[in-house]
Amino acid sequence: MVNKVRLMVLTAGIIAAAAPMTMQAGEVPGPHPAYLHALSDLRAARHYLNDGWAYDRVRREDNDAIKHIDAAIDEIKRAAIDDGKSLNEPFQIDTRLSPHDRFRKANELLFAAHRDLEHAEDVPQAHGLRDRAIGHIDYAHTIVDNAARTARWE
């Protein structure tokens, strides 16, 4: 009888100790579709800006925008939302696009990534990371937008 009571007390203690861990894990939902979609958009934008075509007149701006896209991707990954894809993974872009249209397409993708993150699931632990990622995306968008306006497209 004493052993049964000890077993019940021990079982109750284990359940009580495990309950907070279960609740914390439940606060962060499994898949994060908005974050994953934003990662996909950011990678696509990066490829439109960095696919070996390097338009000389805006190369510096192009590289600066890519640095901010990479920083946004890192912030999302630090929020533990990672789709496991590498930045250098092959990606098909429309190579027939002019340099101007590549910048336009990159900006469309950056806007989509911003929108995805803005409407992402509300995970309190990821607010700062999400907000920093949005800041990097917006900065990259500004750089690409300025480069598209100031370059003399042939």
MARMISE-398524 format. One record per residue: residue in three letters; z, y, x of N, C-alpha, C in turn. Coordinates in pm, 1 decimal, m for minus. Atoms other than C-alpha are relative to their C-alpha. Example, Ala and Ser with C-alpha at 12.3 -4.5 7.8 and 13.67 -1.06 7.14 Angstrom:
2
kefi resn->ALA n.w->0.0 n.v->m119.0 n.u->89.0 ca.w->780.0 ca.v->m450.0 ca.u->1230.0 c.w->0.0 c.v->120.0 c.u->90.0 $
kefi resn->SER n.w->m6.0 n.v->m119.0 n.u->m82.0 ca.w->714.0 ca.v->m106.0 ca.u->1367.0 c.w->73.0 c.v->109.0 c.u->m77.0 $
This chain:
154
kefi resn->MET n.w->0.0 n.v->m118.3 n.u->82.1 ca.w->0.0 ca.v->0.0 ca.u->0.0 c.w->0.0 c.v->126.1 c.u->87.5 $
kefi resn->VAL n.w->m8.8 n.v->m112.9 n.u->m91.0 ca.w->89.2 ca.v->239.2 ca.u->282.7 c.w->m135.1 c.v->20.9 c.u->68.3 $
kefi resn->ASN n.w->130.6 n.v->m9.9 n.u->m63.6 ca.w->m242.6 ca.v->159.7 ca.u->452.8 c.w->m103.0 c.v->60.6 c.u->m93.9 $
kefi resn->LYS n.w->93.5 n.v->m55.4 n.u->98.4 ca.w->m430.6 ca.v->241.8 ca.u->129.3 c.w->20.5 c.v->150.1 c.u->m12.2 $
kefi resn->VAL n.w->m30.9 n.v->m143.6 n.u->10.7 ca.w->m255.2 ca.v->578.2 ca.u->104.7 c.w->m51.1 c.v->72.2 c.u->124.0 $
kefi resn->ARG n.w->48.4 n.v->m60.8 n.u->m124.2 ca.w->m331.4 ca.v->655.2 ca.u->470.8 c.w->m152.8 c.v->10.1 c.u->m0.3 $
kefi resn->LEU n.w->145.8 n.v->2.3 n.u->6.3 ca.w->m695.5 ca.v->558.2 ca.u->418.2 c.w->m50.9 c.v->107.5 c.u->m95.8 $
kefi resn->MET n.w->41.3 n.v->m101.8 n.u->97.3 ca.w->m721.0 ca.v->781.9 ca.u->110.6 c.w->21.7 c.v->140.5 c.u->57.0 $
kefi resn->VAL n.w->m28.9 n.v->m130.7 n.u->m60.3 ca.w->m560.4 ca.v->1074.7 ca.u->293.9 c.w->m101.0 c.v->29.0 c.u->111.0 $
kefi resn->LEU n.w->97.1 n.v->m16.7 n.u->m107.8 ca.w->m786.6 ca.v->1020.5 ca.u->594.6 c.w->m138.6 c.v->30.3 c.u->m56.5 $
kefi resn->THR n.w->129.4 n.v->m21.9 n.u->63.3 ca.w->m1095.9 ca.v->1001.4 ca.u->371.0 c.w->m7.1 c.v->139.9 c.u->m60.1 $
kefi resn->ALA n.w->m2.8 n.v->m134.4 n.u->58.9 ca.w->m994.4 ca.v->1317.4 ca.u->184.5 c.w->m8.8 c.v->106.2 c.u->108.9 $
kefi resn->GLY n.w->4.9 n.v->m95.0 n.u->m111.4 ca.w->m940.3 ca.v->1495.3 ca.u->517.6 c.w->m139.1 c.v->12.2 c.u->58.9 $
kefi resn->ILE n.w->136.1 n.v->m0.6 n.u->m54.6 ca.w->m1283.9 ca.v->1395.3 ca.u->645.6 c.w->m93.3 c.v->75.1 c.u->m94.5 $
kefi resn->ILE n.w->84.4 n.v->m68.5 n.u->99.0 ca.w->m1449.2 ca.v->1511.7 ca.u->322.8 c.w->27.0 c.v->149.7 c.u->2.0 $
kefi resn->ALA n.w->m35.2 n.v->m142.6 n.u->m2.5 ca.w->m1260.7 ca.v->1841.8 ca.u->332.4 c.w->m52.8 c.v->67.6 c.u->126.1 $
kefi resn->ALA n.w->48.7 n.v->m57.8 n.u->m125.7 ca.w->m1355.7 ca.v->1897.3 ca.u->697.0 c.w->m151.7 c.v->12.3 c.u->0.5 $
kefi resn->ALA n.w->146.3 n.v->m0.4 n.u->0.5 ca.w->m1722.9 ca.v->1817.5 ca.u->634.2 c.w->m57.8 c.v->97.0 c.u->m102.4 $
kefi resn->ALA n.w->52.0 n.v->m86.2 n.u->107.0 ca.w->m1758.2 ca.v->2037.4 ca.u->324.3 c.w->m53.5 c.v->132.6 c.u->51.7 $
kefi resn->PRO n.w->55.9 n.v->m127.2 n.u->m49.4 ca.w->m1796.7 ca.v->2371.0 ca.u->513.6 c.w->m131.3 c.v->m18.3 c.u->74.8 $
kefi resn->MET n.w->124.6 n.v->24.3 n.u->m72.7 ca.w->m2065.8 ca.v->2218.8 ca.u->737.3 c.w->m114.4 c.v->m23.2 c.u->m97.7 $
kefi resn->THR n.w->102.2 n.v->26.4 n.u->100.6 ca.w->m2256.3 ca.v->2097.8 ca.u->432.8 c.w->m41.3 c.v->129.6 c.u->m68.3 $
kefi resn->MET n.w->31.1 n.v->m126.7 n.u->65.5 ca.w->m2231.8 ca.v->2440.0 ca.u->269.5 c.w->m80.3 c.v->89.7 c.u->93.3 $
kefi resn->GLN n.w->74.9 n.v->m83.4 n.u->m93.1 ca.w->m2353.8 ca.v->2618.1 ca.u->585.5 c.w->m142.5 c.v->m49.4 c.u->13.9 $
kefi resn->ALA n.w->135.1 n.v->54.3 n.u->m11.1 ca.w->m2648.4 ca.v->2385.4 ca.u->619.9 c.w->m78.9 c.v->28.9 c.u->m125.8 $
kefi resn->GLY n.w->68.6 n.v->m26.5 n.u->125.9 ca.w->m2728.6 ca.v->2443.2 ca.u->253.7 c.w->m42.6 c.v->144.9 c.u->m15.3 $
kefi resn->GLU n.w->36.1 n.v->m140.9 n.u->9.7 ca.w->m2747.7 ca.v->2819.9 ca.u->306.9 c.w->m138.7 c.v->27.5 c.u->56.2 $
kefi resn->VAL n.w->131.2 n.v->m19.1 n.u->m60.1 ca.w->m3062.6 ca.v->2784.3 ca.u->515.7 c.w->m92.6 c.v->m106.3 c.u->m57.1 $
kefi resn->PRO n.w->87.4 n.v->99.6 n.u->61.5 ca.w->m3333.1 ca.v->2619.2 ca.u->307.1 c.w->m87.1 c.v->m68.5 c.u->103.4 $
kefi resn->GLY n.w->82.9 n.v->78.7 n.u->m91.0 ca.w->m3551.1 ca.v->2353.7 ca.u->468.3 c.w->m123.8 c.v->73.9 c.u->45.2 $
kefi resn->PRO n.w->123.1 n.v->m66.6 n.u->m43.0 ca.w->m3912.9 ca.v->2469.5 ca.u->493.7 c.w->3.3 c.v->149.9 c.u->m33.3 $
kefi resn->HIS n.w->8.0 n.v->m144.6 n.u->20.8 ca.w->m3982.0 ca.v->2840.6 ca.u->520.3 c.w->m147.1 c.v->38.1 c.u->m11.0 $
kefi resn->PRO n.w->145.0 n.v->m20.7 n.u->10.9 ca.w->m4336.1 ca.v->2880.5 ca.u->382.7 c.w->m45.2 c.v->140.9 c.u->36.0 $
kefi resn->ALA n.w->42.1 n.v->m136.8 n.u->m31.4 ca.w->m4347.3 ca.v->3260.4 ca.u->415.1 c.w->m0.8 c.v->22.2 c.u->151.1 $
kefi resn->TYR n.w->m5.5 n.v->m14.0 n.u->m145.5 ca.w->m4240.6 ca.v->3245.6 ca.u->780.4 c.w->m112.8 c.v->m78.6 c.u->65.9 $
kefi resn->LEU n.w->106.3 n.v->82.0 n.u->m57.9 ca.w->m4484.2 ca.v->2963.9 ca.u->856.2 c.w->m136.6 c.v->63.6 c.u->m22.5 $
kefi resn->HIS n.w->127.1 n.v->m67.6 n.u->27.6 ca.w->m4767.5 ca.v->3154.4 ca.u->688.2 c.w->m14.4 c.v->122.2 c.u->90.0 $
kefi resn->ALA n.w->3.5 n.v->m116.4 n.u->m89.5 ca.w->m4676.3 ca.v->3465.7 ca.u->889.6 c.w->m35.1 c.v->m44.2 c.u->142.8 $
kefi resn->LEU n.w->34.4 n.v->51.4 n.u->m133.2 ca.w->m4687.4 ca.v->3257.8 ca.u->1210.8 c.w->m148.5 c.v->m30.0 c.u->10.5 $
kefi resn->SER n.w->143.1 n.v->32.1 n.u->1.4 ca.w->m5033.2 ca.v->3135.4 ca.u->1116.8 c.w->m84.2 c.v->127.1 c.u->6.0 $
kefi resn->ASP n.w->73.2 n.v->m127.5 n.u->m0.5 ca.w->m5153.6 ca.v->3490.8 ca.u->1044.4 c.w->9.4 c.v->68.0 c.u->136.0 $
kefi resn->LEU n.w->m18.0 n.v->m63.9 n.u->m131.0 ca.w->m5007.6 ca.v->3619.6 ca.u->1371.5 c.w->m82.6 c.v->m69.4 c.u->107.8 $
kefi resn->ARG n.w->82.0 n.v->72.4 n.u->m97.8 ca.w->m5174.6 ca.v->3346.4 ca.u->1574.1 c.w->m147.5 c.v->32.1 c.u->m18.3 $
kefi resn->ALA n.w->140.7 n.v->m32.7 n.u->25.9 ca.w->m5507.4 ca.v->3418.8 ca.u->1404.4 c.w->m30.9 c.v->140.8 c.u->49.7 $
kefi resn->ALA n.w->20.9 n.v->m137.8 n.u->m46.2 ca.w->m5472.8 ca.v->3794.2 ca.u->1471.3 c.w->m7.0 c.v->3.0 c.u->152.0 $
kefi resn->ARG n.w->m2.6 n.v->6.1 n.u->m146.3 ca.w->m5389.4 ca.v->3715.4 ca.u->1833.3 c.w->m132.9 c.v->m52.3 c.u->54.5 $
kefi resn->HIS n.w->127.9 n.v->56.0 n.u->m45.4 ca.w->m5704.0 ca.v->3506.1 ca.u->1868.7 c.w->m115.0 c.v->98.5 c.u->m20.4 $
kefi resn->TYR n.w->106.0 n.v->m99.3 n.u->20.5 ca.w->m5921.2 ca.v->3780.9 ca.u->1720.0 c.w->5.6 c.v->109.0 c.u->106.4 $
kefi resn->LEU n.w->m14.7 n.v->m101.9 n.u->m104.0 ca.w->m5782.5 ca.v->4017.9 ca.u->1982.4 c.w->m15.8 c.v->m57.3 c.u->139.7 $
kefi resn->ASN n.w->m3.6 n.v->59.0 n.u->m132.9 ca.w->m5774.5 ca.v->3770.7 ca.u->2271.6 c.w->m77.7 c.v->m130.9 c.u->2.5 $
kefi resn->ASP n.w->80.4 n.v->121.9 n.u->m0.8 ca.w->m6061.0 ca.v->3527.5 ca.u->2262.8 c.w->m101.2 c.v->2.7 c.u->113.5 $
kefi resn->GLY n.w->86.9 n.v->m2.6 n.u->m116.2 ca.w->m6212.1 ca.v->3597.6 ca.u->2600.8 c.w->m113.0 c.v->101.7 c.u->m9.2 $
kefi resn->TRP n.w->109.4 n.v->m96.2 n.u->14.5 ca.w->m6439.8 ca.v->3871.4 ca.u->2470.7 c.w->36.4 c.v->136.0 c.u->57.0 $
kefi resn->ALA n.w->m54.0 n.v->m121.8 n.u->m61.7 ca.w->m6223.7 ca.v->4163.5 ca.u->2597.6 c.w->m95.5 c.v->118.8 c.u->m1.1 $
kefi resn->TYR n.w->79.4 n.v->m122.0 n.u->10.7 ca.w->m6388.0 ca.v->4485.9 ca.u->2484.3 c.w->60.2 c.v->102.6 c.u->95.9 $
kefi resn->ASP n.w->m54.9 n.v->m80.4 n.u->m109.6 ca.w->m6342.7 ca.v->4699.6 ca.u->2798.4 c.w->58.8 c.v->133.9 c.u->m42.8 $
kefi resn->ARG n.w->m45.0 n.v->m135.1 n.u->36.5 ca.w->m6297.6 ca.v->5033.3 ca.u->2622.2 c.w->139.8 c.v->2.1 c.u->m59.8 $
kefi resn->VAL n.w->m133.2 n.v->4.1 n.u->61.3 ca.w->m5980.8 ca.v->4919.1 ca.u->2448.8 c.w->81.6 c.v->m118.2 c.u->51.7 $
kefi resn->ARG n.w->m67.4 n.v->117.8 n.u->m56.6 ca.w->m5862.0 ca.v->4637.1 ca.u->2676.1 c.w->150.8 c.v->20.8 c.u->10.1 $
kefi resn->ARG n.w->m144.1 n.v->m26.0 n.u->m14.1 ca.w->m5523.6 ca.v->4802.2 ca.u->2746.7 c.w->70.5 c.v->m6.2 c.u->m135.7 $
kefi resn->GLU n.w->m58.2 n.v->1.4 n.u->133.2 ca.w->m5453.7 ca.v->4858.2 ca.u->2376.3 c.w->2.8 c.v->m142.1 c.u->m56.2 $
kefi resn->ASP n.w->11.5 n.v->138.7 n.u->44.0 ca.w->m5571.1 ca.v->4505.9 ca.u->2300.2 c.w->114.2 c.v->m83.2 c.u->58.1 $
kefi resn->ASN n.w->m106.3 n.v->76.3 n.u->m66.9 ca.w->m5328.6 ca.v->4358.6 ca.u->2554.2 c.w->138.6 c.v->41.4 c.u->m48.1 $
kefi resn->ASP n.w->m128.9 n.v->m48.3 n.u->49.9 ca.w->m5042.5 ca.v->4577.4 ca.u->2430.1 c.w->27.3 c.v->m55.2 c.u->m139.8 $
kefi resn->ALA n.w->m16.0 n.v->55.8 n.u->135.0 ca.w->m5100.0 ca.v->4465.4 ca.u->2070.6 c.w->35.0 c.v->m148.5 c.u->7.4 $
kefi resn->ILE n.w->m27.7 n.v->143.2 n.u->m16.1 ca.w->m5101.0 ca.v->4101.4 ca.u->2184.2 c.w->144.4 c.v->m22.2 c.u->43.5 $
kefi resn->LYS n.w->m139.8 n.v->12.2 n.u->m43.4 ca.w->m4765.2 ca.v->4153.0 ca.u->2359.3 c.w->94.2 c.v->13.6 c.u->m119.4 $
kefi resn->HIS n.w->m85.6 n.v->m18.8 n.u->117.1 ca.w->m4615.9 ca.v->4277.3 ca.u->2032.4 c.w->m16.4 c.v->m114.2 c.u->m100.3 $
kefi resn->ILE n.w->19.8 n.v->117.4 n.u->85.9 ca.w->m4770.6 ca.v->3991.7 ca.u->1834.8 c.w->80.4 c.v->m117.1 c.u->56.2 $
kefi resn->ASP n.w->m77.2 n.v->107.4 n.u->m63.2 ca.w->m4619.3 ca.v->3748.3 ca.u->2086.1 c.w->150.1 c.v->20.0 c.u->m23.0 $
kefi resn->ALA n.w->m142.2 n.v->m28.9 n.u->22.7 ca.w->m4280.9 ca.v->3921.6 ca.u->2048.6 c.w->38.3 c.v->m32.9 c.u->m144.2 $
kefi resn->ALA n.w->m27.5 n.v->32.6 n.u->140.3 ca.w->m4302.2 ca.v->3888.4 ca.u->1669.2 c.w->7.4 c.v->m151.0 c.u->m19.3 $
kefi resn->ILE n.w->m1.2 n.v->146.3 n.u->8.4 ca.w->m4385.0 ca.v->3518.8 ca.u->1703.6 c.w->130.2 c.v->m54.3 c.u->59.0 $
kefi resn->ASP n.w->m125.3 n.v->43.9 n.u->m62.2 ca.w->m4086.3 ca.v->3476.0 ca.u->1938.3 c.w->120.1 c.v->24.5 c.u->m91.2 $
kefi resn->GLU n.w->m110.9 n.v->m30.7 n.u->91.4 ca.w->m3853.0 ca.v->3646.1 ca.u->1688.6 c.w->4.7 c.v->m101.6 c.u->m114.0 $
kefi resn->ILE n.w->3.9 n.v->97.0 n.u->109.5 ca.w->m3966.8 ca.v->3414.2 ca.u->1411.1 c.w->46.8 c.v->m136.6 c.u->50.0 $
kefi resn->LYS n.w->m42.4 n.v->128.5 n.u->m56.3 ca.w->m3921.1 ca.v->3112.0 ca.u->1636.3 c.w->149.7 c.v->m1.3 c.u->29.9 $
kefi resn->ARG n.w->m144.4 n.v->m7.2 n.u->m26.2 ca.w->m3572.9 ca.v->3231.9 ca.u->1735.0 c.w->78.9 c.v->m12.7 c.u->m128.4 $
kefi resn->ALA n.w->m66.4 n.v->18.9 n.u->129.1 ca.w->m3491.0 ca.v->3228.7 ca.u->1365.8 c.w->m5.2 c.v->m148.1 c.u->m38.0 $
kefi resn->ALA n.w->7.0 n.v->145.3 n.u->17.6 ca.w->m3544.9 ca.v->2850.3 ca.u->1405.0 c.w->m106.2 c.v->m39.8 c.u->m100.9 $
kefi resn->ILE n.w->111.5 n.v->33.7 n.u->86.9 ca.w->m3864.1 ca.v->2858.5 ca.u->1204.9 c.w->m119.2 c.v->m14.7 c.u->91.9 $
kefi resn->ASP n.w->103.5 n.v->27.3 n.u->m97.6 ca.w->m4116.8 ca.v->2694.6 ca.u->1429.2 c.w->m90.4 c.v->m109.0 c.u->m54.1 $
kefi resn->ASP n.w->92.8 n.v->102.3 n.u->47.1 ca.w->m4428.5 ca.v->2508.3 ca.u->1331.6 c.w->m46.9 c.v->m88.2 c.u->115.2 $
kefi resn->GLY n.w->30.6 n.v->84.9 n.u->m113.4 ca.w->m4453.6 ca.v->2358.3 ca.u->1681.2 c.w->m134.4 c.v->25.9 c.u->65.8 $
kefi resn->LYS n.w->131.9 n.v->m27.5 n.u->m57.2 ca.w->m4792.1 ca.v->2513.6 ca.u->1759.5 c.w->12.2 c.v->94.6 c.u->118.2 $
kefi resn->SER n.w->3.7 n.v->m83.1 n.u->m119.7 ca.w->m4868.3 ca.v->2670.6 ca.u->2095.4 c.w->m86.2 c.v->123.4 c.u->m26.5 $
kefi resn->LEU n.w->82.5 n.v->m120.6 n.u->11.8 ca.w->m5008.7 ca.v->3022.9 ca.u->2128.8 c.w->m141.9 c.v->m25.5 c.u->48.4 $
kefi resn->ASN n.w->132.1 n.v->27.8 n.u->m56.8 ca.w->m5297.7 ca.v->2875.5 ca.u->2324.5 c.w->m72.7 c.v->m114.1 c.u->m70.2 $
kefi resn->GLU n.w->65.3 n.v->107.1 n.u->73.8 ca.w->m5380.6 ca.v->2607.5 ca.u->2070.4 c.w->m136.5 c.v->49.1 c.u->m49.3 $
kefi resn->PRO n.w->133.9 n.v->m42.8 n.u->42.6 ca.w->m5753.3 ca.v->2615.1 ca.u->1986.9 c.w->0.1 c.v->52.8 c.u->m143.5 $
kefi resn->PHE n.w->6.8 n.v->m63.9 n.u->131.2 ca.w->m5836.5 ca.v->2834.7 ca.u->1692.2 c.w->m143.0 c.v->46.5 c.u->m22.2 $
kefi resn->GLN n.w->137.8 n.v->m38.7 n.u->30.8 ca.w->m6172.2 ca.v->2892.9 ca.u->1524.5 c.w->m2.5 c.v->139.9 c.u->m61.0 $
kefi resn->ILE n.w->19.7 n.v->m133.0 n.u->56.8 ca.w->m6264.9 ca.v->3256.8 ca.u->1472.0 c.w->m149.0 c.v->20.6 c.u->m19.2 $
kefi resn->ASP n.w->140.5 n.v->m33.1 n.u->22.3 ca.w->m6589.3 ca.v->3410.2 ca.u->1354.0 c.w->m49.0 c.v->80.1 c.u->120.2 $
kefi resn->THR n.w->43.8 n.v->m64.3 n.u->m124.2 ca.w->m6748.0 ca.v->3486.6 ca.u->1691.0 c.w->m119.0 c.v->93.3 c.u->m22.2 $
kefi resn->ARG n.w->112.1 n.v->m90.0 n.u->28.6 ca.w->m7035.7 ca.v->3667.6 ca.u->1520.9 c.w->48.0 c.v->141.0 c.u->m32.7 $
kefi resn->LEU n.w->m52.7 n.v->m131.8 n.u->33.5 ca.w->m6806.4 ca.v->3957.3 ca.u->1436.3 c.w->m13.5 c.v->95.1 c.u->118.3 $
kefi resn->SER n.w->4.9 n.v->m102.9 n.u->m103.9 ca.w->m6854.6 ca.v->4279.0 ca.u->1628.5 c.w->142.2 c.v->30.0 c.u->47.1 $
kefi resn->PRO n.w->m135.4 n.v->m37.1 n.u->m43.2 ca.w->m6561.0 ca.v->4410.4 ca.u->1835.2 c.w->74.1 c.v->81.2 c.u->m106.6 $
kefi resn->HIS n.w->m63.7 n.v->m79.3 n.u->105.6 ca.w->m6490.8 ca.v->4665.1 ca.u->1559.6 c.w->49.2 c.v->m88.4 c.u->m113.2 $
kefi resn->ASP n.w->m38.8 n.v->88.6 n.u->109.7 ca.w->m6484.0 ca.v->4391.5 ca.u->1295.2 c.w->111.2 c.v->m96.7 c.u->40.4 $
kefi resn->ARG n.w->m110.3 n.v->84.3 n.u->m46.7 ca.w->m6257.4 ca.v->4175.4 ca.u->1510.5 c.w->132.6 c.v->75.9 c.u->m11.9 $
kefi resn->PHE n.w->m121.4 n.v->m81.4 n.u->14.7 ca.w->m6005.3 ca.v->4459.8 ca.u->1519.2 c.w->36.8 c.v->13.2 c.u->m148.0 $
kefi resn->ARG n.w->m26.6 n.v->m9.9 n.u->143.6 ca.w->m6041.8 ca.v->4502.5 ca.u->1142.7 c.w->62.4 c.v->m128.5 c.u->m51.2 $
kefi resn->LYS n.w->m52.2 n.v->129.8 n.u->42.8 ca.w->m5982.0 ca.v->4130.4 ca.u->1089.1 c.w->142.1 c.v->m20.8 c.u->53.0 $
kefi resn->ALA n.w->m134.7 n.v->12.1 n.u->m56.5 ca.w->m5681.5 ca.v->4133.9 ca.u->1323.8 c.w->98.5 c.v->84.2 c.u->m79.9 $
kefi resn->ASN n.w->m88.1 n.v->m85.6 n.u->78.8 ca.w->m5534.7 ca.v->4425.1 ca.u->1126.4 c.w->27.8 c.v->m58.9 c.u->m137.4 $
kefi resn->GLU n.w->m21.9 n.v->66.0 n.u->129.5 ca.w->m5584.8 ca.v->4238.8 ca.u->797.3 c.w->104.0 c.v->m111.1 c.u->13.9 $
kefi resn->LEU n.w->m94.0 n.v->109.6 n.u->m22.9 ca.w->m5397.2 ca.v->3941.4 ca.u->941.1 c.w->140.4 c.v->52.0 c.u->31.6 $
kefi resn->LEU n.w->m130.9 n.v->m59.9 n.u->m28.1 ca.w->m5117.2 ca.v->4162.1 ca.u->1076.7 c.w->64.7 c.v->51.3 c.u->m128.1 $
kefi resn->PHE n.w->m52.9 n.v->m47.6 n.u->128.3 ca.w->m5079.5 ca.v->4322.3 ca.u->733.8 c.w->50.2 c.v->m117.7 c.u->m83.3 $
kefi resn->ALA n.w->m40.3 n.v->118.8 n.u->75.9 ca.w->m5065.9 ca.v->3976.4 ca.u->573.1 c.w->130.4 c.v->m58.5 c.u->55.1 $
kefi resn->ALA n.w->m122.6 n.v->51.7 n.u->m61.1 ca.w->m4798.4 ca.v->3862.7 ca.u->822.7 c.w->119.2 c.v->88.2 c.u->m37.4 $
kefi resn->HIS n.w->m107.0 n.v->m92.4 n.u->39.6 ca.w->m4591.9 ca.v->4174.4 ca.u->748.0 c.w->41.8 c.v->m28.3 c.u->m143.8 $
kefi resn->ARG n.w->m26.6 n.v->25.9 n.u->142.6 ca.w->m4620.4 ca.v->4108.5 ca.u->374.1 c.w->73.1 c.v->m133.3 c.u->m17.6 $
kefi resn->ASP n.w->m66.6 n.v->130.3 n.u->9.3 ca.w->m4523.1 ca.v->3742.8 ca.u->420.3 c.w->146.8 c.v->10.0 c.u->38.8 $
kefi resn->LEU n.w->m138.1 n.v->m11.5 n.u->m45.7 ca.w->m4211.0 ca.v->3831.9 ca.u->615.5 c.w->83.3 c.v->87.8 c.u->m92.1 $
kefi resn->GLU n.w->m70.5 n.v->m90.1 n.u->91.2 ca.w->m4119.0 ca.v->4111.0 ca.u->377.5 c.w->47.3 c.v->m74.4 c.u->m125.6 $
kefi resn->HIS n.w->m33.0 n.v->76.6 n.u->121.0 ca.w->m4116.1 ca.v->3861.6 ca.u->89.7 c.w->53.3 c.v->m139.1 c.u->32.8 $
kefi resn->ALA n.w->m51.9 n.v->130.8 n.u->m41.6 ca.w->m3968.1 ca.v->3572.5 ca.u->288.7 c.w->133.4 c.v->m27.2 c.u->m68.0 $
kefi resn->GLU n.w->m127.3 n.v->40.3 n.u->57.3 ca.w->m3669.7 ca.v->3378.6 ca.u->166.1 c.w->113.0 c.v->81.9 c.u->60.3 $
kefi resn->ASP n.w->m112.1 n.v->m79.8 n.u->m46.6 ca.w->m3344.1 ca.v->3564.6 ca.u->194.0 c.w->99.3 c.v->m90.3 c.u->73.3 $
kefi resn->VAL n.w->m90.4 n.v->77.8 n.u->m83.8 ca.w->m3170.6 ca.v->3388.2 ca.u->481.0 c.w->81.8 c.v->100.9 c.u->80.5 $
kefi resn->PRO n.w->m79.3 n.v->m104.6 n.u->m64.5 ca.w->m2884.5 ca.v->3615.3 ca.u->586.9 c.w->2.8 c.v->m8.3 c.u->152.4 $
kefi resn->GLN n.w->m7.9 n.v->15.4 n.u->m144.5 ca.w->m2870.2 ca.v->3471.1 ca.u->940.3 c.w->m127.3 c.v->47.3 c.u->68.4 $
kefi resn->ALA n.w->128.3 n.v->m33.7 n.u->m61.7 ca.w->m3235.8 ca.v->3565.1 ca.u->997.6 c.w->m43.5 c.v->144.5 c.u->m26.0 $
kefi resn->HIS n.w->40.9 n.v->m137.1 n.u->32.7 ca.w->m3238.7 ca.v->3925.9 ca.u->871.5 c.w->m38.9 c.v->81.1 c.u->122.5 $
kefi resn->GLY n.w->28.7 n.v->m79.3 n.u->m119.6 ca.w->m3222.3 ca.v->4086.8 ca.u->1215.5 c.w->m126.1 c.v->m46.8 c.u->70.1 $
kefi resn->LEU n.w->119.3 n.v->55.2 n.u->m64.8 ca.w->m3483.1 ca.v->3854.0 ca.u->1361.1 c.w->m124.6 c.v->34.8 c.u->m79.7 $
kefi resn->ARG n.w->114.4 n.v->m31.8 n.u->85.8 ca.w->m3714.2 ca.v->3905.3 ca.u->1063.6 c.w->m35.8 c.v->147.6 c.u->12.0 $
kefi resn->ASP n.w->25.7 n.v->m143.9 n.u->m8.0 ca.w->m3675.2 ca.v->4282.6 ca.u->1079.5 c.w->m61.1 c.v->39.2 c.u->133.9 $
kefi resn->ARG n.w->59.6 n.v->m28.5 n.u->m131.6 ca.w->m3749.4 ca.v->4288.3 ca.u->1453.9 c.w->m144.0 c.v->m50.3 c.u->5.9 $
kefi resn->ALA n.w->137.5 n.v->52.7 n.u->3.8 ca.w->m4055.9 ca.v->4068.5 ca.u->1396.9 c.w->m90.9 c.v->95.6 c.u->m77.4 $
kefi resn->ILE n.w->78.8 n.v->m95.6 n.u->78.1 ca.w->m4178.6 ca.v->4311.3 ca.u->1129.4 c.w->m26.0 c.v->125.9 c.u->82.4 $
kefi resn->GLY n.w->18.9 n.v->m117.0 n.u->m86.1 ca.w->m4123.6 ca.v->4600.2 ca.u->1373.2 c.w->m109.1 c.v->m23.2 c.u->104.0 $
kefi resn->HIS n.w->104.7 n.v->32.8 n.u->m97.7 ca.w->m4337.8 ca.v->4427.6 ca.u->1636.7 c.w->m137.4 c.v->m8.3 c.u->m66.9 $
kefi resn->ILE n.w->127.0 n.v->11.0 n.u->73.4 ca.w->m4606.1 ca.v->4349.2 ca.u->1379.7 c.w->m53.3 c.v->138.7 c.u->m33.8 $
kefi resn->ASP n.w->42.3 n.v->m135.6 n.u->36.6 ca.w->m4614.6 ca.v->4709.1 ca.u->1258.9 c.w->m48.3 c.v->78.0 c.u->122.0 $
kefi resn->TYR n.w->41.6 n.v->m69.2 n.u->m121.6 ca.w->m4636.1 ca.v->4838.4 ca.u->1615.9 c.w->m136.6 c.v->m50.7 c.u->46.3 $
kefi resn->ALA n.w->129.8 n.v->57.7 n.u->m36.5 ca.w->m4922.0 ca.v->4597.2 ca.u->1694.9 c.w->m108.5 c.v->51.7 c.u->m94.5 $
kefi resn->HIS n.w->95.2 n.v->m50.6 n.u->99.2 ca.w->m5094.2 ca.v->4709.4 ca.u->1374.1 c.w->m40.2 c.v->144.2 c.u->33.8 $
kefi resn->THR n.w->27.2 n.v->m139.2 n.u->m36.7 ca.w->m5063.8 ca.v->5074.6 ca.u->1480.8 c.w->m90.2 c.v->7.2 c.u->123.1 $
kefi resn->ILE n.w->81.5 n.v->1.2 n.u->m121.7 ca.w->m5206.4 ca.v->4998.1 ca.u->1825.3 c.w->m143.9 c.v->m38.4 c.u->m32.4 $
kefi resn->VAL n.w->134.9 n.v->48.1 n.u->34.4 ca.w->m5501.6 ca.v->4804.3 ca.u->1683.0 c.w->m72.2 c.v->104.1 c.u->m84.5 $
kefi resn->ASP n.w->59.5 n.v->m102.1 n.u->85.7 ca.w->m5562.8 ca.v->5070.7 ca.u->1419.3 c.w->m46.8 c.v->119.7 c.u->81.9 $
kefi resn->ASN n.w->38.2 n.v->m113.1 n.u->m85.8 ca.w->m5564.5 ca.v->5349.9 ca.u->1680.6 c.w->m117.5 c.v->m35.9 c.u->89.8 $
kefi resn->ALA n.w->109.9 n.v->43.5 n.u->m86.0 ca.w->m5790.4 ca.v->5150.0 ca.u->1912.1 c.w->m129.5 c.v->m6.4 c.u->m79.6 $
kefi resn->ALA n.w->120.4 n.v->9.7 n.u->83.7 ca.w->m6034.1 ca.v->5085.9 ca.u->1626.9 c.w->m55.4 c.v->138.8 c.u->m33.5 $
kefi resn->ARG n.w->45.4 n.v->m136.2 n.u->32.8 ca.w->m6046.0 ca.v->5459.0 ca.u->1544.8 c.w->m54.1 c.v->74.7 c.u->121.2 $
kefi resn->THR n.w->35.6 n.v->m80.8 n.u->m116.8 ca.w->m6077.3 ca.v->5589.4 ca.u->1898.4 c.w->m112.0 c.v->m59.4 c.u->85.7 $
kefi resn->ALA n.w->104.3 n.v->62.4 n.u->m82.3 ca.w->m6316.1 ca.v->5337.6 ca.u->2054.6 c.w->m138.2 c.v->45.8 c.u->m48.0 $
kefi resn->ARG n.w->139.0 n.v->m28.8 n.u->34.7 ca.w->m6682.4 ca.v->5422.0 ca.u->2066.8 c.w->m72.7 c.v->m132.2 c.u->m11.0 $
kefi resn->TRP n.w->59.3 n.v->131.8 n.u->22.8 ca.w->m6831.0 ca.v->5112.6 ca.u->1911.4 c.w->m150.0 c.v->8.5 c.u->14.9 $
kefi resn->GLU n.w->144.7 n.v->1.4 n.u->m23.6 ca.w->m7180.5 ca.v->5024.5 ca.u->2019.3 c.w->m71.1 c.v->m78.7 c.u->m107.4 $
